[in-house]
Amino acid sequence: MRLNRAHIRDLARQRIERLFAFANQAVKSDPGLANRYVELALRISMRTRVRIPRELKRSVCRECKAYLYPGITSRVRVRAKRSPHVSVTCLNCGAVRRYLLDRD
């Protein structure tokens, strides 16, 4: 049985979401295992050319590819200087990402 491309991409998307759910459960007891789950999800995404959803992508450090969980592997701050933004700092490598807040 030959799987078509749409079916493969749908299966990959499901596996990526499941791996991120596993990482979310494992991060409190074993952050290394959570990082491994994220590594597998990123590899599946690259191999099948499936985009990772924004809310899941923001939970991965761009520098060291670690799973970011507030209070355990990352520090989250809301800043009002210049333009209001959320600052997420990776506690593994120290990388900082800033996400602008809407003015609505």
N, C-alpha and C positions, 0 to 999 in steps of 0.2 A: 504494500500500500504506500503510495507516494503522497506525502503531505504537501499541500500548497503553501505558498509563502504567507498568506494571511493567517492560516492556522498555526504556523510556526511562530509568527510574531505574537499572536494571542497567547500561546503557551508560554513564550518567553516573558511576556508582560505579567502573567500570573505568577510565574516562578520568581520574578524580581520582587513583586509585592510580598510574596510569601517569605523570601529571604530577609527583607527589611523587617517584617513582623517578627521573625525569629531573632534578628539582631536586637530589636526593641526589648524582647523578653530576656535575652542573654546578657545585656550590657551591665546590669546591676551585679550579677554574680561573676561574670567573666568577660571583661571588655575585649580581650584578645579574640574570643570566639565571635563576638559581635563584629569585630573588624574583619574576620574571615568571611562571615556571611555577606558583608558589604562588598568585599573583594570579589566573591563569586557572582553577586548581582551585577557589579560593574562589568565583569568579564562576559556575562551572558548578554548584557546590553550592547557591548561593542561587537560581539560575534554576530548577533542577529540584527544589529542596527535598529534597536528599539530605544526610543527616548525614555529616560527615567522621569516620572512626574516631578514637578517642581518641588512639592512638599517633601518628597523623598530625597531629591537631589540636594536640597538645602541641609539635610542631616548628614552629609558627608563632607569632610574637610578636603578642600581642593589641593592642599599641599601634600598631606601625608596619607590621604584616603582613609582616615579613621572615622568610625561612626560617632557622630556628635549627639550626645544626650545631655540636656541641660542639668548642671549640677554634678555630673559624674565625669564626663569627658569634654564638656564645654562650659563656658561662662557666657551668659546672655545678659546684656544690659540695654536699657532704653535710653537713648541720648537725645537731648533737645537742642544742642548747639548746632549752629549753621542750619541745616535742614534736619528735622526729626528723623531718627533712624534707629534700628535695632543693631547692636554690635554683638557678634558671636565670635568668641575667642576659643580656639582649640587649645585644650590644656595639654595636648600631646606635643605639638610642635610650636605653638604660640601664634599661629596664623590668625588674622582677624578678617572677618567678612562683615560688610555693612549692607543692610537692606533698608531702603528708604520706606518711610511710612507715608501712607496717603493722607492728604490734608482734608479729607471728607469728614 
